[in-house]
Amino acid sequence: MLTDAHCRNAVCPADKKQARFADSGGMYLQVSPAGSKRWFLKYRLAGAEKQLALGSYPAVTLTAARKARDAAKRQKSDGVDPVMQRKAEKLMASRTDGDTFSTVAREWYAKQAPQWSEGHAERSLRQLERDLFPWIGNRPVKDIHAMELLAALQKVEERGAVETADRVLMLARQVWEYWLPTTNSTQRNITEGLKARLTPYRGKNFAAIVEPVRFGELLRAMKAYKGGPIVRCALQLAPLLYQRPGNLSMMEWAELDLNAGLWVIPSMKMKRTKQEKEQGDAHTVPLPAQAVALLKGLQPLTGHGRYVFPGERSHDRPVSDNSVRSALYALGFGKEQTWHGFRASARTMLVDQLNLDPLAIEANLAHAVKDANGRSYNRTQYLKQRFEQIQQWADYLDKLATGGDVIQFKAA
């Protein structure tokens, strides 16, 4: 075993690259020709020889080196590789222990935003900057208490934005999940359990009429709408095609093949992630004969421009969602039926009243469903069935509009 005197007097012969002076338990002092002296621990793990640096002599004394050796051996006996543990500690030390919430959140956001749609990315950043950064943004993440975060969320609730508070909590949860792996194991995700402390929020369904008789009354009212022909046509197409309002309002003549009865919506216009928009297929919508007739009737009026339903003030922009919404209110159905609600009306009655294939319905709704084998559903493979289905739906709506094929149940 070594002594302090051995360590002080140890030298490396000039003809050698290094000299090693053994102590005990695999520890040794390595001396270079230039005179530097370093402590190392040699050990074996899974049959492989490894070396752990314990520091330089005399900064690390013989006694201190032996204590470091013993600590490393305890780690090894506990199944922890001392070298790997040292690397992990260095990586953790490379991060500033005082990283603030805003720093971590912006780092997380920068990694996520490229995968999101532009709208979702803007909304998420706005919620972070408005609802969290003013209250906890400058606080080190490790020091933030759950009650601080809860107080910030309750300020959102106080302005009546219950849904937003729920969304902001979801953002905070993801930031903490991003940060936790870089810190020590004693930290926890402080967002756990906070949802129970917020005002319960249930997503609101879009108002939709699903009772055939009442829906027939709505169809007749829309057909008799006294407003402009552009809004009247959009009103009548909404239940026929049951696509998202944004897609219908931005329908372009270039997307239509009226001879083939097809409307092809580019992927970039669909409700998808940024990657799906860029790499996904277009959404093909079959047009029933009734829809083709409506569009051909409107073509002389707007067919010279880009949009099928141009806005009143500028034909370079599509009609606003509010135009159709206001028309529904003018007809007396605004509280019962929203534009988006036509999707729910169709989805419900196509199954309940016509007993049609739900898979084809979901495909026409542009919902990403999966088949029995778990593969992403191929929306084009049901195109023939969807042509038949949407024509049946259009014919059924004609009957509802005339009051036919509807069974009236007598009150008991």
Phi, psi and omega in degrees: 000151182279158171236169178300325179295319176302315183296318181295323187265356183294133178223160178254127177304147184296334182271007179241153178284330181195160177230139181245135179238111186284143173254262177203161178065024178090000180269145178210161177255123181257125183243135179263162177302331181283349176106356178290145182231127184227143178270139175223151173244125177257131179211169179240140179219123182054039177082355182255139178276135180228160179231136178241123177286132182248001178120177183255144175267137013264002179304319175255110183289171178301316180297317180294323179295320179294323177295320178294321177300314182296322179295319179294322179294324177295319177301314181299318180294336177273004179088012180256130177281115183303323180294314180294324178296320178297317179298318180297319180295322178295320179295318179294323180291338180290338175272140179293125182298337183261024178309126180278164180298318181296323179296312181293318182296319180291325177295315177298315181299318182298329179280329184272322189306320180299341181268351185262164171289158182301318181296316180294320179297315180296318181295318182295316180295320180298320180291322176297312185290328183271321192254344181238314185302319181299334187256321183232004185301322183267004180270138173301134184304320184295339183261352184287128179267152181304326181291331176294315178295318179299319180298321178295319180293323180291333175294326176293317179297324183298335177270010176087007183264069183296317179297319180296321178301320178296319179291321180294321176299320179297320177296314180299320180300318181291326177294317179294321178296328178288322185280324189306317182298344183264003183241186182281163189287351181279346180285154177228167177279105186290351179282346182297129177087349183289334181302325180293340180272350180267162176297127182304134180237131174240129179303135181278132175279146176290133181303132183209134175274126180238004179267120188307315183298313180293324179294324176298321177297321178296317180299319179293321179295320181293322180295330182265008182304131186267001180285196183293157182294332181292310179292322180298320179292317178299319178301315184286330179283332184306310178285331181294317187257339180041049174262170180297142181307318181298321179291318181292317182295330181262016177303134180245149179298328181293341180274352187256139169236090186291333178292321179271350182070047183227142172236117183251110181268120180303148182303324183296342179269351186277160177281090184214170174291166181302317180295318179294323177298317184285327187249350185282167178277159174293156178261119182264127181244117176293143179251122175289165182303324181295322179291319179300319180296317179298317182292321178295327178291331180273341187303318179298335183274318185237359185295344180280347182253188182281312187267143176292322180239078181287157178287161181290320185279326181216124178284355177276355178235150179284165178299148181279153177302328183294336180296314179288322178300315180295324179295320178296322177291321179298329179277354179089013182243009186301325181278340182266332187220123173259165179298313178295332182295344177298335178292318179291321178301312181295314183301320182288310185285331177299326179271308186291322185262323184253349177055046182266165187297116181299327180297316179292325178297313180299323178297318180290332177283353183066034174271137180278093177257167181239151177275182186297337181269002177086000180282151177301135184294131179271107186292337184279340185289343179256018187299318179298313179297325181289325174302311181296317183295313184289334175288320175300319180296315180297319178295322179295319178296324176300319180292321177297320182294331179265358179085013182265162176055034177238121183274123178266123179268129181280142179291143181289000000 
